[in-house]
């Protein structure tokens, strides 16, 4: 998934990738992974991660 997002950003000439994140930490993040983190690692474009405030 992360590779497809990075490729699409490149193909469309995006200046910035903006992604939502659940803001998981610790064990939940280790088990479930983070697509946003993987996009940051794979893309040469800046990635803005936006966390939804807890309700």
C-alpha positions as CSV (number, residue, x, y, z in Angstrom):
1,X,0.0,0.0,0.0
2,X,2.7,2.5,1.0
3,X,4.6,1.9,-2.3
4,X,1.4,2.5,-4.3
5,X,0.8,5.8,-2.5
6,X,4.4,6.9,-3.1
7,X,4.2,5.9,-6.8
8,X,0.9,7.8,-7.2
9,X,2.4,11.0,-5.7
10,X,5.4,10.8,-8.1
11,X,3.2,10.0,-11.1
12,X,0.9,13.0,-10.4
13,X,3.8,15.3,-9.5
14,X,2.6,15.9,-6.0
15,X,4.5,18.4,-3.9
16,X,3.2,17.0,-0.6
17,X,1.6,13.8,0.7
18,X,-1.0,14.4,3.4
19,X,-2.1,11.4,5.4
20,X,-4.3,10.8,8.4
21,X,-3.0,8.7,11.2
22,X,-4.5,7.0,14.2
23,X,-1.6,8.0,16.4
24,X,-1.0,4.5,17.7
25,X,2.1,3.9,19.8
26,X,3.9,1.0,21.4
27,X,2.6,-2.6,20.9
28,X,-0.4,-1.6,18.8
29,X,1.9,0.1,16.3
30,X,4.4,-2.7,16.2
31,X,1.7,-5.3,15.6
32,X,-0.5,-3.4,13.1
33,X,2.3,-1.3,11.5
34,X,1.9,2.2,10.1
35,X,1.2,2.9,6.5
36,X,1.9,6.6,7.0
37,X,5.3,5.7,8.5
38,X,6.1,3.4,5.5
39,X,5.1,6.1,3.0
40,X,7.5,8.5,4.8
41,X,10.3,6.0,4.4
42,X,9.6,5.2,0.7
43,X,8.7,8.6,-0.7
44,X,11.1,11.4,-1.6
45,X,8.3,13.9,-1.1
46,X,7.4,15.5,2.3
47,X,4.7,13.7,4.2
48,X,2.3,15.6,6.5
49,X,0.7,13.3,9.0
50,X,-2.6,14.6,10.6
51,X,-3.9,13.0,13.7
52,X,-7.6,13.1,14.5
53,X,-8.0,14.5,18.0
54,X,-9.5,12.1,20.6
55,X,-13.2,12.5,21.2
